[in-house]
């Protein structure tokens, strides 16, 4: 609690001295409501991987370093993720990191790394100087304007896998991770290597190709190796309508004791821009697996943007793999999001979701989650973050697992130009 008071005190001082942001989607910077039919390539397309987060203050080409340090005070209502005899704690986390890279028009490279130290107020035997650490690489190369190559590679080792989806700072990009439910303190690793390519054939037709290698491990669970290939071809029929043809195949290998699982998923999709602020996307097709079954593979998404806010809702029915479990699992997810920027620099977000999981090797599981966050840049080099994560897991024939995690953090990062 003393650390929490210290964080609040630093925020108040800084405020007094200086008051004052999926794989396979169409290019985010493609103009909407504007006819792109011309003799020249009008937009810069992006490959599915290799898109590192923008580094504040880095605009002109050159080499740079960004040292960072995050100080976090966290409350966890169920640190061991149990259905009964739940135990809570306050955790202080110290997270130094370093990002280095090179930026230019044709080539961008970002390397990053860091670790997390944790101190528990009520369970001092769980204190760990390296409870988690990560290494990451993102690269983007444009040899000619219609062609772009991307690469993302990351390795993450952590004892708190349930909080991985919450991205903070310059942590490495995670592509297509395993479905992660409520786990307590358990040693887990995530390895991802994902090269990709994008090419614009004409001003209205472009395509992407991506491969990803994923290897996940969890203590006392089954290791998973996944190889995924995805091809997508887009065509803009009108200023408001874009179609897509897709194909994905995934191979899941859990070792010699389990049969290999393979799926094949051809899809057809359509995106319609009702207004410059409103967009609806639908994509789907059959999902074939090597055991002979055929299931639906559907994705739908709605987005609307206001002047200072954005809202959206989505539905996905497909398959995937569950951390620590063998084979493929059927997944169905309902989700929504709300982003609001009421003040300059202040960003608020809310993302509720409901996921249903089922398969031959797991019992039917339903998972409710809500993630709410607030981010405010106090100074150019100092950002305050507040995050609340609620999860409620129900498994057929087993008890439910509720869990709430609230964290308040200060993150300092300072870009340095290297000449």
Protein Blocks (a to p, Z undefined) as FASTA:
>chain_A
ZZmmmmmmmmmmmmmmoccddehiacfklcehiafbdfbdfbdcddfehpacddehiabg
cddddddddddddddfblnopabhpacddddddddddddddddfkbccdddddddddddf
klmmlgcfblbccddddddddfbfkbccdddddddddfblmlmmpcghjbdcdehiaddd
dddddddddddddddddddfbfkbccdddddddddddehiacdddddddddddddfblmb
ccddddddddddebjkbccdddddddddddddfblkbccdddddddddfkopacdddddd
dddddfkbccdddddddddddehiacjdddddddddddddfbghiacdddddddddddfk
bccdddddddddddddfblmbccdddddddddddehiacddddddddddddddddddZZ
